[in-house]
Amino acid sequence: MKHEIVSETDMAHDVLGLDEGEIAPFVRKCLKDRSLSSLVSHLNNDLLFGTPAERESAEVALRRIGFI
């Protein structure tokens, strides 16, 4: 599956690369391995302080996983 490992360098890209049917299992996996908080924190940081492209990607990624 695409969501086995989430890169810390480009988390938005990893979330955006998921197929629609992979989003819920990905979020469940992140909850289980306690990495969801870190993922959302990195995306939020990109949304607030990133380049315009990073901001846009982070916003879309947060929407896809249900945080916006």
Helices and strands as residue ranges (DSSP letters): H 11-16, G 20-22, H 23-32, H 36-49, H 52-64
